[in-house]
Amino acid sequence: MTGAAGFIGSHLTDALLERGDTVVGVDSFAPNYSRSIKERNLASAIDSDGFELIEADLTELDLVDLLEGADALVHLAAFTDARGGESDLPEYERLNVDLPRRLLVAAHGAGVGSILLASSSAVYGGAREDGSPSTELDPLEPIAPYGQSKAEMEQVADDAAAGGVPVACLRFFTVYGTRQRPDMLCARAIEAATGGPPLPLLGDGTQRRAWVHVGDAVASILTALDTDLAPGTVLNIGSPDSHAVSELVDLISGIAGHEVAVDRRDAHPADPAATIADISQAEELLGWKPKVDLQEGLEEQVAWARGL
Ligand SMILES: NC(=O)c1ccc[n+]([C@@H]2O[C@H](COP(=O)([O-])OP(=O)(O)OC[C@H]3O[C@@H](n4cnc5c(N)ncnc54)[C@H](O)[C@@H]3O)[C@@H](O)[C@H]2O)c1
């Protein structure tokens, strides 16, 4: 697994170890947030006999050597800043397009039986104009470099799949839960409600997102690993219900018992007005649908953040 010390990766590591799998996790402890947070994410996995951590930048590793003997590859490492601009294009290209391309070649060469790449709802650029959910067959119209790089990555995967490489892409919508990246909205809102700095609220708060709990996101990956998906399969992984940012902020205020202080800022051009997920493909092919209710998931995240 790449990106094993990150938000989704560390939860996936714990879940794989829990079910008895052996995990080789690679992470460079990239500076998108602090090393100590990523070390804390792996606190329970690190002493497990079934876990090996390789601290390295994937772009500098011999990938064939790395993947030799692996049954599966889950690729989560990325340049994850969804609001980066033109000046970040080389990083998006290097980490979100070239790296997965090289991983696919290496994994194919090493005979890895199942490859999953983390894509994003950002490939859609936003919800359909009529407000109906985005399906996997919709055109990809990303509005910012992050989404463009994930769309390019999917194209790389599609080309590889045409050559018989067993790769599938999971398009995650907005994932929340314990260990969430500190730059993400719920984490910042919870910080604001528990004595931290005010939440920088970009835009008017009406933006809707298909928030999905990290436990549900991890369940989709586990099931995808156990399912013989056709090469080139792409699946939306989100909640079928979208909620506005302002609703989320109100929920967090209620749970924390403190108003989330808000620092209003201009809307960001990389933020679409809404993301809405059609998850019927994931339901059909994986038997997957989210189980964690938003209120319940946020209560857990607030309690966890308070315990830090
Ligand atoms: N969190 C979300 O809401 C969300 C939504 C859609 C898609 N995704 C995708 O899911 C994946 C995981 O996201 P996350 O939120 O867990 O991010 P994260 O930043 O918490 O985890 C990514 C990890 O990858 C590592 N990494 C980055 N570059 C590396 C490199 N060159 N070599 C080795 N390790 C490297 C980082 O150190 C980090 O620990 C990403 O591909 C992201 O684009 C996330």
The ligand as an ORCA input file, in Angstrom:
! r2SCAN-3c Opt
* xyz 0 1
  N      -9.436     12.387      1.793
  C     -10.333     12.551      0.835
  O     -11.441     13.107      1.054
  C     -10.067     12.070     -0.572
  C     -11.057     12.259     -1.543
  C     -10.809     11.836     -2.847
  C      -9.627     11.197     -3.156
  N      -8.682     11.023     -2.184
  C      -7.422     10.351     -2.561
  O      -7.174      9.308     -1.621
  C      -5.762      9.161     -1.435
  C      -5.404      9.257      0.046
  O      -5.788     10.544      0.522
  P      -5.625     10.954      2.049
  O      -6.687     11.946      2.334
  O      -5.489      9.750      2.894
  O      -4.238     11.760      1.973
  P      -2.987     11.797      2.970
  O      -2.163     12.954      2.562
  O      -3.447     11.715      4.371
  O      -2.218     10.442      2.611
  C      -1.369     10.328      1.494
  C      -0.037      9.797      1.980
  O       0.809      9.633      0.833
  C       2.133      9.945      1.221
  N       2.903     10.303      0.029
  C       2.732     11.382     -0.764
  N       3.650     11.377     -1.747
  C       4.421     10.281     -1.577
  C       5.520      9.724     -2.266
  N       6.059     10.313     -3.343
  N       6.057      8.557     -1.816
  C       5.537      7.944     -0.725
  N       4.489      8.423     -0.032
  C       3.940      9.575     -0.458
  C       1.990     11.097      2.199
  O       3.088     11.211      3.081
  C       0.692     10.752      2.937
  O       0.937     10.113      4.175
  C      -5.113     10.237     -2.303
  O      -4.768      9.662     -3.540
  C      -6.205     11.265     -2.485
  O      -6.026     12.016     -3.674
  C      -8.875     11.442     -0.905
*
